[in-house]
């Protein structure tokens, strides 16, 4: 007997909010007992700027979690403590490798209660960190959203989070579309499957339009140098000053270093749901076919990111994987032109979404990293702060590799290519594998061959939000071990 199609209600999800909470995030914890936490959160940008955050946190008392009652309160506490934790670690001339008990003890308890890792996840900075400006307007409207907490107090940082919030809200109805399509496929209701897939493809174009708005209020230089460092985790951060990770001082006396990835859009359950619905398989970078399913799961960056999702969201994805049938249904009905076209349209729109993501990553991370690398050779940079915004290769110049290191551009390109792999029509597959001819090729302004070689082999190691990235296509992967 086939397992049932998941019901959104069973996982705390809805067609109105998707993976965003059904109850809007709290702007403040109601119990005055937590006023000092709230005071720090409200003044976090100023405390970071004045270099006084660590001293303020060190003077705090360890607060109990007994005053937290409803889920919204637990989520609010988790979010502000994650902001305080990352601010404490990265707001200094060098990163702090110990998180004091004043924040680590309650954060560990709250993380255990919510079943999520004690680090600034996508949920902490996006899903549970927004408010609508007007209650009678939709939350998928960027002009109606504001962030509750930021590290810098800048519009750029708030906008960076809110684009993701709007995408999550706009994509919420797509969960029901996908589940309905899977149920219709079981009942062999082709008309309903086609209808759902067409609506799904149209929604994907809306999400791409939202993603394209990132540049409106988020400057790449501001993001790379001021915002991104505070989102970093403690995994693969040796070059930035955390060779072993960080110690959460929990009062037990144990000196155990922990290494966690930082916030990443790969922790969005919505995007992973798209892949599951359409039957898209992602493998370790540079590997088209895994040696085994178990190896693929263990060594897969996307799979690893589920550990950083709220537990019920990750459970929903796993249950959807067990019943996903759209790809197999379309492949068994290739004689139905409308069905195949609707399915291929979804793949094409998702591939376009990933193309836009690659362009944004290039503008916001790859290009600024070139400037940082050039500046890092100056004496001023050598004497400057040590964080992920300026960390670069040292020693013999070899690329620093760590467990879980992933090559950013190859990862995104492969994810994009794997999106088009299941396409039914040969033309669709060929279209989504198209190669853009380099500028200047076959004309009077073509680059010399030696110049092209330099551009292709220019390795730029980037200390990322979650992993270690490089521009070199042949190096690294989603799971480089």
N, C-alpha and C positions, 0 to 999 in steps of 0.2 A: 504493500500500500504506500502510495506516495505521501510524503510529508505535506502538511497544509501550507498554503501560501501565507506568508507572515501577515499579521494584522498590525497596522501602525500603532494602535492603542496599546498593544502589549509591550511596546518598547518606549512608551512615553513620547511618541512622534505623532505628527498630525499633517494633514494636507495644507493647513493654514500656515504653519511655522516650520515644517520639516524637522531638521535637526536642531533648530533653535528651540529654546524652552517654550512650552505653551504659556507659561507664566513669565511675563517680562522680567528681565533681571532687575534686582533691587539696586537703587542708587545709593542706598545706605543701610547698614545693619540697624534694625530697630532698637535693639537692647543697648542702653547707654554704657553697659559694661565694656563694649568694644569701641568706645569713642576714640581711644588712642590709636587703634588700628586705622579707623576712618580718618583721623587727623593726619596721619602719615600719608595715607593714600591721596588725600586731597592736596597735600603739599609736596607730593613726590618729585615733580620736576624741579621745584625750588631746592629741595633737600639734596637732590643729585647735583644740581648746578653749583651749590655752595659747598659740596663735599662734606655735608653734615649728616647724611643719611645713616651711615654706619654708627656714628656716635649716638644718635637718637634711638636707633633700634637696640643698641647694646644696653641702654638705660631702661628699656621696657621691662615690665614684669611679664612672666609667662602666663598668658591668659588661657583659661580652660574653655573647652568647646561646649560646655553644658548649656550655655545660653542660646545655642543655635537650635532652632526647632524645625522649620519647614525647609524643603529642598532649596527654595530660592535663597534662603539665608546661608545654607551650606555652600551653595555655588558662589554667592557673593564673597564669603570669607575665603574660599579657595582662590578666587580671582585676585583679590587685593593682596593676599599673602604671597601669591606667585609674583606679582609685580614687586612687592617689597623684597622678595628673595633675589630676584634677578638684578634689582637695583643695588642690593647689598653686595652681590658678587662682582658686578662690573663697574660700579661707580667709584673708581679710584685709580690711582696711577698704575696699580697692578691689581689683578682680580683676587678676590678673597676665596681661599680654598676651604673655608669652614663657614657653615651657616649656623649662627648662634641659636641656642635653644629658645630664645624669645619668639622666633618665627618658625624654627624647624619642628619643634614639638607640636604646636597646633596644626601646622601644615601637614605633617605626617598623619595626624589623627583625622583631619578633614579629608585628605586624599584617600585614606583607608575607607572612610564612610562613603565617599562618592565613587570608590573603585576606579581611581584614575591616578596617574603618576604625579609626584610632587614637584612639578616643573611647569614653567609657563607654556602650556600647551596651546594649540589652536582654540580649544574650548575656553581657556582662561582669558585670552586676549581678544577673541572675536565672538564666539557663540554666547558667552555669558558676560559680555562687557559692552553693552550698547543700550541706548534708550531712544524711543521716538520723541521727536520734538512736539508733535501734535498727535494726541491719542486717536483722533478720528481719521488719520491718514495712514496709508499702508507702510509697512516697514521694509518693503522692497524698493522704496523710493529713497535714493541717496540723499536727497535734499531734506528728508525727514528724519535723519539719523544723527546721533552724536555718540561718541565714545565716553564711557564712564571714567576710565582710567588710562593714563598714558605715562611714559617715562619722561618725555620731553615737553609736554604741554603744547606741542606744535600741531598745526592743522595737517601737516604732512603725515604724521604718525596716525592721527585719528582717521584720516581718509584711507590710509593703507588698511586699517582694520575694517572700516565700514564698507569698502568695496566687497570684501568677503562676506560681510553680514548681509548685504543686499543680494548677493549671488545666492546665498543660502535661502533667503526668503523667497526670491523669485523662483528658485528651483524646487521649493516645497511641493507644489502640485505634481511634480514629475515623479515623486515617490509613488503616489497613487496610480499615475499613468502606467508606470512600470509594473506594479503589482497586478493591475487589471489586465495588462497585456499578457503576463505570465498565466493568469487564470484563463484568459480567453484562448491561449495556445493549447492549454490542457483540454479545453472543450472544443477545439478545432473550429473556433469562431474567427475565421480569417478577416472578416469585415471589421470586427472589433480590434483585432491585433493591428491591422493597417491604420485604423483611426487613431489608436493610441500612439503608434510609432510616428505618425505624421505630426501629431500634437507635440510629441517629445522632441522631434527635430526642430520644430518652430521655437520651442522653449530654449533649446540649446543656443539658437541664434541670439535670443534675448540675453543669455548669460555672457556670450562673447561681447555683446555691446556694452554690458556693464563692466566687464574686465578692461575694455579699451578705455574706460574713463579714468583709469588709474593715474594717468599723466596730468589730469586736470588740476589736482591739488596735492600731489606728492612728488616732490623734486627728487630725482635720482641721487644727487650728491648728498642731500639731506638724509635720505633714507639710508644710504650706504654707510655714511660716516657717523651719523648721530642716532639713528633709530635701530638699525640692524644689530649693533653690538650688544644692546640690552636684551635682545631676543635669543641670544646664543645660549646653548645648553652647556653641559660639562663633558660631552663626549667628543673625542678627537680635538681637544683644545690644548694640547701640550704646547704648541707653538705660541698660543695666546697667553700662556702662563698657568695652565691647569693640566699638568702632565698626567695626573692620576685621577682627575675629577674633583669632586667636592665631598666634604664630610658633613652630614646632617647631625649636629649635636643633639641627640635625643635624650640625654640624661642617663643613658645606660653605661656610659664610659667606653663604649665600643668605638674604635677608630676605623670605621669602614668607609672607604671612598666609594662614591657612586658616580656613575657616568650616565647622563641622560641626554638625549637629543633635545634641541631647542624647538621653538614653535615652527611649524611648517604647514603649508597648504596641503601637503600630502596627508595630513591628519584630518582633512575634510572627508567626512563619511559620504557626503553627497557625491563628490567626484568618483569615489570608489564604487558607489552604487551604480553609476553610469556604466562603468566597466563590467560589473557583474551582470547587469541586465542584458547588455549587448554581447556577452560572451567573449570579452577581450581578455586575453591572457598576457600578463607581463612577466618577463624573465629577467634574471640578472643581466646588467648591461653587457653587451658584447656577446651574449649567449642567446641564440635563437630558439634552441630547444633544450630544456633543462635535463640533467641526467636522470632525475626522478622528481616526482611531485613533492616528496618530502624535502629534497634538497632545494627545490625552487622556493618553497615556503620559508625554509630556514634562512636562506641566503637572499631574501628579497626585501629590498628597502620598503616597498609599498606595504607588504605584509607586516613588517616591523612597526610601521607607523600606526597600526591598529592598537598597539599597546598604549598609545598616547591618546586614544579616543575615550570618551565616556564609555564605560563597559557595556551599557545597553545598546549603544550605537554599534559597537564592534560586534555584539551578539546578533544584531539585526542583519549586518552584512554577511556574517557566517551563515545564518539561516536562509538568506536570499541565495547564497551560493549553492545551497543544497537543493533549491527548486528552480534555479534559472534554466529556462528552456527556449528562449527566443531564438538564439542562434541555431540550435538544432532544429527548431520548428521551421525556420526559413530555409535551411539547407535541405529539408525534406520536402519542400514545396517550391522548388526553383522554377517550376512552370508558371507560377503566379507572378506575373510581371509587377503588379502593383505592390504585392507584399515585399518582393525583393527590393524594389525601388524605395519603399518607405524605410526598410532596414538600412540600406546603403546610405540613405539621406541622413540617418542618425549618426552613422559612422563618420560621414563627411563633416557634419556639423561639429561633432566632438573633436575630430582631427583639427578643424579650423580653430576651435577653442584652444587646443594645445599649441597650435602655431602662434596664436596671440600670446600665450604664456611664455613661449620661448623668446619672443620679441621683447616682452617686458623684462624677463630675467637678463637678457643681453643688455638692455638699457639701464637696469637698476643695479646689477651686480657685476656683470662681465666688464662693461666699459669703465665704471668707476674703479674697478680693481686694477685696471691698467694704470690709471693715474696714481693710485696709491702705491703701486709697485715702483713707479718712477720716483715718487717723492721719498720712498723708504730708503733710497740709496744716499740721501743727504745726511749730514751729521746731525741736523736738527731732529730728524726722524729717529735716528739711533738713540738719542737721548730722551725721546718722547715717551708717551704712554704705551703700555703693552696691552693691546686688546685685539679682538678679531678684525677690527677695521684696518689695522696696519701690519698684522702678522704676515710674514712672507717666508720664502725658503731661506734656509741658512746652510752653513757647512759646505758640503761638496756640491750643492745645487740640486741634489736629487729631490724628486717630489716626495713630500712627506705623506706616508700612507698609514692609515690606522684601520682597526677593525671597524667595519661598517662604513668605511670611506666610500663616497660615491662621486662619480664624475658628472657634474651638473648638466652640461650641454648634451653629452652622449645619452644621459639618462632621459632627458626630456625628448630628445629626438627619437630615441628608441620607443618611448611610451607613445609618441605621436604615430610612428610607423606601425607599431603593434595595434593601434586603434583601427587602422585601415586594413589590417591583415584578413579579418573575417569577411570582407566585402564579397558579395555574391557575383556581381557583374564584373567582367574583366576590365571594362572601361573604368569603373569606379576604383578598382585597385590601382590601375595605372595612373589615374588622376591624383590619387592621394599619395602616390610615391614620386610625384613629379619633383624634379630637381631644378632649382632656380639657377640660371646661368650667372656666374659672377660678373659684376659690373666691369665693363672694359674688355671683356673677352671677345675675340674675333673683330676687334676694331683697332684703330690707330693708337688708342690709349691703353692697349692691353699691357698688363704688368709683365715684367721680365720673369722668366721661369724661376730664377733664384729668389726674387721677391715673393713669388707665390709660395715657394717652399718655406720661407721664413714665416709667412703668415700662418701657414698650416701647422707648423711645428712649435708655435709660440705657446709654451706651457704657462698657464697662469693659475697657480694654486689659490683657491679661495676658501677661507675658513667660513663655512656657511652656517645658517641657522640651525641645521640639524646634522650636517655631515661635512666631510672635506671634499671639495670639488676642484676640478681642473678643466681647462679648455681642451686638453688633448683627447681626441676622440678614441685613441687606442688604449688609453690608460684608465684603470679604475672600473667602477661599475656600481650598480645599485648595491651590490654586496661584494666589496673588494676585501678578500681575506688573504 
